[in-house]
């Protein structure tokens, strides 16, 4: 399952995505966690100290390696330099799988030990002084989109992405790369405004969107969220002494998380698993082709000096039955 956490800045999406990753790890499930937020805090939320989190390798810095690996022997892609963030896989492309070892994970992922298991953590990397005034953050998240376009995940395998805040996800097609998107919303007008905007933008793309109410303190907060988001409200999360201790760098054992909050995480898990039966790999492939052609026409052809529409393999459909080349 590919799962995104989105929401207004400060809504608690990084905290909730880290709790969900911890929950999955405690069940023994294989997990790849990706920090795609401009504020890179997922590593510390998973228990890394500041120095170790800052030392995590950046996906953006390894983009040439990622492109070269994923290109494989695909004859439609003349060189790795002609790959862009939306380049879809085709016959001969290398695909990524959650459980495998590969050069991309070797270069960009690091294991993080959690209660009950370990997860692979990858990060886009923060903005640097060299980026200021000359680059947008989507130049970094493009590496995540490229990997997701080439990722084949199966039942009981999980990729959890902590996304950029607000509606920034819609600057690319990455918002369509997930089986389910959890939108974290506080019980405030600003909190639900991001939900309305996200739902409107995603309306025509078959995005499964569920709201997680955070910082809910009583019946009035719950009633407000129910009134504003209706049936999209999946579950709510309240105050957590466990989270407060975690944010101080002293997390107790995960099994000591409050029962109500543990039950909320199990609800998220069940909702994610339920989307497996609804998977439509043909639509997933069509959507990546759609956004690739848009990007090729808008800027990609000019940037690379090639007709990137020719990279589309019309007979290729991504899916679990597709075998990776030797």
N, C-alpha and C positions, 0 to 999 in steps of 0.2 A: 504494500500500500504506500502511495505517495501522499503525504499529508502536509498542508501548509498552515502556519499560524500567522494571522494578519490582525491588524487593529490599529487604532490611534496610538501615536507615541505616548508612552506612559500608561497604557491600558493594562500592562502586565503580560503581554504576549510572550516575551522572552522567558519570564518566570514560568508561565504555564507550559510553554513548549519544553522547557527543561524538566518540569515535573512529569510531563508525558513521556519524555525520553527515559527518565528514571523508572517510571512505571513499566514501560516496555522491557527495559533491561532486566527488571526484577522478575519478569515472566520468562526470561531466557530467550526472548525473541532477538534475531539479528537486526541491528539498527545502524543506519547511517544518518547522522545528525549534521545538518548544514546551517551555518550562520550566514544568512544573506542580508542581514540588516546593516545599514550604514553605521549604526552603533553596535560594535562587536562585543556583546556581553554573554553570548551563549556559553562560551568556554568557562567563564567564571561562575555562571549559574549552574554549571555541571560540576563545580568543585575545583577547577584549576585555580592556582594562585595567579596573580597578575602577570608575573614573569613568564610562566609557562603558557598562559593564554596569549601573551604578546608574541611568543616564539612560534606559534602555530604557523605552518606554511600557508601562503596565500594561493588560492586557486588562480587568481588573476596573474600572478607571477609565473605560473606554470602553464599558461594557456598554450604556448607552442607545443609543449609535450602532450597536453590533452588532445589538441587537434591532430597531432601526428598519430597518436595511438588510435583515436576513434576513426580516423580516415581509413586505416587498414589498407585493403587493396581495392577500395571502391573506385572503379574506373571513371566514374562521373566527376570525381574531384581531382583536378590536375595536381594540386599541391595543398599542403596544410595551410599555406598562406591564403588560399582562396576560400577557406572555411570561415563562416561568420557564426554568430551566436545561435542563429536559427537553422543552420545547415542540417537537413534531416538525414538519417541513415538510409542506406540502400544496400544492394547486394555487394558484399565484400567489406562493408563497414564492420568495425569491432563494436560490440555492445558491452555495456557495463551490467554487472549483476551484484546484488547486495552481498552475497556470501563469498564471492571469489576474491582472490588476490590478483592485482593487476598493476601496471606501472602508474596509473592515475592515483590509485589509493596509496601506493608506495611513496609517491612524491607529495601528495596533498592531504592525506588523511593521517590522523594520529589516534591511537586507542586511548580511551578514557575509561578508567576503572570506576564502576559504580556498584552500589549494593546489588549483589546477585548476578553481576555480569559486566561486560565491557561493551562500549559502542565505538564506532568509528566517527570521528568528528572532523569535518572540513569547514573551512571559513573562506569567505571571499577576500578578507583582508580589509583593513580600515583605509579611509582616505589618508593620503600622505601629503606633505608639503608640495611635492612635485605634481600632485593632482589638482591642487587648488587653482581655479580659474581656467583650466584647460581640459578637464574631463568631468563627465557626469558619473554617478555611481553605477549606472546601468552598464558602463563599460566593464565593471567588475562582476556584476551579477550575470553577465552574458556567459561566463564560464559555467555557472550553475545551470543555465538554460540549455546549453549545449550538452552537458552531462545528462540532464533529465531527458532530452530528446533521444539519447542513446541508451537509456536505462531500461532494462527488463526486470521487473520485480514480480514476485509471485505471492501466493497466499502466505500469511504469517511472516512476511519480510517487510520491513518498514524503512522508509526514508522520510525524515521529519525536517522540514525547512522553516526556520525562523525568518520571515520575510521582512522587507522594508515596511516602514510605517505608512499608514494611510492608504491612499489609492495609487501609490507609486508603482505598484506591481503591474499596472496597466500600460506602462511605457514599453512593455514587450509582451510577447505571448506567453510568458512564464505562468501567468495566472491560470492557464488551461492545462498545466502539466500535472495536476493533482487529482487524486481520487476523491478527496474531500478537503475542504478549506474550513478551518475553525477561525471565526472572527471573534476576537476577544473584545467585549464591549463593557464599559462601565455604565452604571445606571444614571447617565447624564445625557443632556441634549447633544453635546459634542460626541459623546461615546456612540450614540446610535446614528449620528449623521454619517459617520464613516461606513456603518452598515448599509444605510440607504444608498450611498454612492457606489459602494462595492457591488451591491445587488443589481443596481441599474446597469453598471458597466458590464457585468458578467451575464446579463439576462439571456443573451442570444448564443451563449457558448456552452450550455449544458453544465455549468459549474455547480457542484454540490456544495452548498454553503450552509453552515450551521453556526449559530451564535453561542458563545460561552460567556455568560454574565460573570464579571469579575468585580470584586470589592462590594459584593451585595451584603448589606448589613441588616436587612429586615424585610417584612412583608411589603412595605411601601416601595422599596427598591425593586423587589420581584414583580410587583404589579406594574410598575413603570415599564420594565423591560418586556413583559408580556404584552402590554398595550402597544409598544412601539415596534416590536419585531415579530409578534405573533408566533406561528408554528415553527419559525426558524430558531427559536430559543430552545437549545438542546439541554443545557444544564447550567447551574450557577455555582460559583465558588465564593466562599466567604473568607473571613480573616483566618490566618494560619500562623500559629506560633512557630511551626516547623519552618515555614518560609522565612519568617523574621530571623530565626537562628541561621538559616542558610545564607541570607543576605549579609550576615555579620561574619561569614566565613566559618561558621561552626555548625554545619548541618548534623542533626542527629541521624541515627539509622533510618533509612527510608520507611521501614515497617512501622515507625512511630508517627508517620503522617496522620493527621486527624482522619477519622473514619469517614466523615462527610466528604472531605476532599478526596480521599482515596476512592470513594464511591463515584465521585464525579469523573475521575480519571478512567475508571472502568467503563463508564458510560461513553466517554470519548473513544475508547478502544473498541467497544462494541459497534459504535457508529461507523468507525473507519472500516472495520472488518465487513460490515454489511454492504459496503460499496463494491466489494470484490465481485459479487455476482452480477453487478450492473456494468462491469467494464465493457467498453466498446473500443477495441484497439484500432478498428478502421477509422472511427471518428477521431481518435487521438492522433493518428497519423495524418488525416486530412487537415486537422487544425495546425499541426506543425508545418505542413506544406503551405497552408494559407498564410501564416505569418512569415514564413521564409520568402515567399514571393513578394509580399508587401515590403519587407526589409530590402530585398534585392532591388526592387524598383526604386525605393525611396533613397537608398544610399549605398547599398552593398555593391551593385554593379560598378558604380563610379569609383568606389574605394578600392576594389580589387582589380578593376580593368577586365572583368570577365562577365559572361552572362550566367549569373548564378541560378537562373531558372533551370539550366541544364543539369544542375545537381540533383534534381528531383527524379527519383526512380519510380515511374508510374505503376510498376507492378509490385512494389514493396509495401508490406504492412507490418509494422512493428508488433511483436507479440511474444508470448512465452514459448511458442513453438518454433520461433526463429532461432536457428543454430548459429552461434558465433563461429567465424572462420578459425581454423587452426592457427 
